[in-house]
Amino acid sequence: MQSLSTSAVPNSPQDKDFKMTEAIVVYVTCPPDDADKLAETLVQEGLVACVNIVPSVRSVYMWQGSVAKDQESLLVMKTSSAIYDRLEARVKQLHSYELPEVIAMSIEHGSQKYLDWLLGSLKDKTGK
């Protein structure tokens, strides 16, 4: 049986046609009552182009040595890697949690027209 090398896998970083975008998806969880205001503020400030709000997720996690369980909302935000640091700082400033979840993932591929709209919707594309 032959193993499949990553160079033979289409759309992988080793593929000559692979193209990583500048766009990223950022996940933030928050209390359900805070979701709309947090999302609207970040969109108005141009730090994100779009926020999808998943209204109810059940989170189970370790906190201060004990298992904690909370009903939260999940914010799925689209922005640029160039302004991630500013977005993270602003989320921490606005968020009610002592240690908010703020994690980002690269978008490797996507509809070019959507990605152009996403990046064009951000007020500060350079992070400066």
C-alpha positions in Angstrom: 0.0 0.0 0.0 1.4 3.4 -1.0 1.2 6.3 1.4 -0.1 9.6 0.1 2.4 12.4 0.4 1.3 16.0 1.0 2.8 17.1 -2.3 0.2 14.9 -4.0 -2.7 16.4 -2.1 -4.4 19.2 -4.1 -5.0 22.5 -2.2 -2.4 21.8 0.4 0.4 24.3 1.2 2.8 22.2 -0.8 0.6 22.4 -3.9 2.0 25.0 -6.4 -1.5 26.6 -6.8 -2.1 26.9 -3.1 -3.1 30.5 -2.1 -3.5 31.6 1.5 -5.7 34.6 2.0 -5.3 37.6 4.3 -8.8 36.9 5.6 -9.3 35.1 8.9 -12.2 33.8 11.0 -12.2 34.8 14.7 -14.3 32.9 17.3 -15.4 34.6 20.5 -17.8 33.2 23.1 -19.9 35.5 25.3 -23.0 35.6 27.4 -26.1 35.5 25.2 -27.2 38.9 26.4 -23.9 40.5 25.2 -23.8 39.0 21.7 -25.7 41.6 19.7 -24.0 44.6 21.3 -20.5 43.1 20.9 -21.1 42.2 17.3 -22.7 45.5 16.3 -19.9 47.5 18.0 -17.1 45.6 16.2 -18.9 45.9 12.8 -19.5 49.6 13.3 -15.9 50.2 14.3 -14.8 48.4 11.1 -12.7 45.8 13.0 -14.8 43.0 11.4 -16.8 42.8 8.2 -19.4 40.4 9.4 -20.4 38.5 12.6 -22.6 35.4 12.6 -24.1 34.8 16.0 -24.8 31.3 17.0 -27.2 32.1 19.8 -26.8 29.0 22.1 -23.8 26.8 22.6 -23.1 24.8 25.7 -19.5 25.3 26.9 -17.8 22.9 29.3 -14.3 23.9 30.5 -11.8 23.9 33.3 -11.9 27.2 35.3 -9.9 27.7 38.5 -9.5 24.0 39.2 -13.2 23.0 38.6 -15.3 22.0 35.6 -17.6 24.8 34.6 -20.6 24.7 32.3 -22.2 27.7 30.7 -24.8 28.6 28.1 -23.1 31.0 25.7 -23.4 32.6 22.3 -20.7 32.0 19.7 -19.6 34.9 17.5 -18.0 33.9 14.2 -16.3 37.0 13.0 -14.6 37.7 9.6 -11.7 40.1 9.4 -8.1 40.5 8.3 -5.0 39.1 9.8 -3.5 42.6 9.6 -5.9 44.0 12.2 -6.2 40.9 14.4 -4.2 42.4 17.3 -6.5 45.5 17.4 -9.6 43.3 17.3 -8.4 41.1 20.1 -7.6 44.1 22.2 -11.0 45.7 21.6 -12.8 42.4 22.4 -11.0 42.2 25.7 -11.9 45.8 26.4 -15.6 45.3 25.7 -16.0 41.7 27.0 -17.5 40.9 30.4 -15.3 37.8 31.0 -12.1 38.0 32.9 -10.5 35.7 30.2 -12.5 35.8 26.9 -12.0 33.2 24.2 -10.5 35.0 21.2 -9.1 32.6 18.6 -8.4 33.0 14.9 -8.1 30.6 12.0 -6.8 31.4 8.5 -9.1 31.2 5.5 -7.2 29.2 3.0 -9.7 29.4 0.1 -13.0 31.2 -0.5 -15.2 33.0 -3.0 -12.9 35.8 -4.3 -15.8 38.2 -4.6 -16.8 37.5 -1.0 -13.2 37.8 0.2 -12.8 41.1 -1.7 -16.1 42.4 0.0 -14.8 41.2 3.4 -11.5 43.0 3.2 -13.0 46.1 1.6 -15.6 46.4 4.4 -12.9 46.9 7.1 -12.2 50.5 8.0 -8.6 49.9 9.0 -7.0 47.4 6.6 -3.4 48.0 7.8 -3.8 47.7 11.6 -2.0 51.1 12.0 
